[in-house]
Amino acid sequence: MDNLQKKKVSDVLCDMGKYMVTVVPFSYFLSDKPDMLYVVIGMSVFGILFILFGLYFAKYGKDASTTTSGQKKKIRILKNSVFVVEEEKVSN
């Protein structure tokens, strides 16, 4: 997987984890269903695991993406707030 895919996977895992930690336990709590305590505890544990895996992927993707291309970008402002980005190669 490349860095962009790792970032997307981490975002999806964190979003699913947040959903599992908040929405599912609250909906079971408010609906007053039997054995609600087991569902709330189970979903909270799995939601926290999803968040931790998402944070792991985010960290792993961030560490690998620190390489630079060696190009400078020059930004020129034209009329009516139009920006032009020009890339310059840096000779070493």
N, C-alpha and C positions, 0 to 999 in steps of 0.2 A: 504494500500500500504506500502511496506517496503521501506527502504532508497534507495536501488538501483533503484527501480521503480520511486521514486520521483525524483532522479537525472536524469534519462532518460527522464522523462516527462518535467523537467525543461530545459534540453538541446534541446528537440524538440521544445518546445514553444519559447525559445529564438531564435533558428535558423529560425523558421517560422516568428517570429516578425522582425528579421533582414532582411529577404527576402522581407517581405511586406513593410518595411520602405524604402528599397533601390531600388530593382529591378523593382517592379511593378510601382511605380510613375515615375521612369526614363523612362521606356519603353513607358508609356502613354505620357509622356512629349515629347519624341523624335518622337513619331508617329503622333503627331498633330491631335488627334481625337477630336470630339466635346465633350463638357462638361468634358474636361480633368481635370479641377480644382477640381471638386467634387470627382473624382476618386483619385486624388493625396492626397487630404485632408482626405478622408475617409480611404484609405489604410494606411496613416501615423498614424492616430488615432488608428486604429485596430492593427497595427504593434506594436505601443508603448504599448498598452494593453497586447498583447501577451508577450512582453518582460517583463513587470511588473509581470504578472502571473508566467512566468518562473523563475524570480528572487525570487518570493515568495516561489515557490516550492523548489528552490535551498537552500534558507535560512532555510525553515522548515525541509528539509531532512538533512541539515548539523547539525542543533541543536540536532536532535534525534540520530545522529550517533557518539556522543562523548563518548559513553561507551567503556570501554576497556575489553579485555578478561582476563586480569591478567596473560598473558604468555609473557615471554621474548623470543626474537629471537636472536640466536647466529649465526653469519655468519662466515663460514670458507672459506678461499680461497685455492683451490687445484691447481694442475698443469693446465696450458693452460687456465687460467682465468675462471675456473669452480667454481661456488659458491654453497655452501651447506648451507641451512638454517635449523637450528635445533631449535625446540621450547622447552623451559624449563618452567615448571610450577613454579609459584611463590607461596611459602607457606606463608600465613599470620598468 
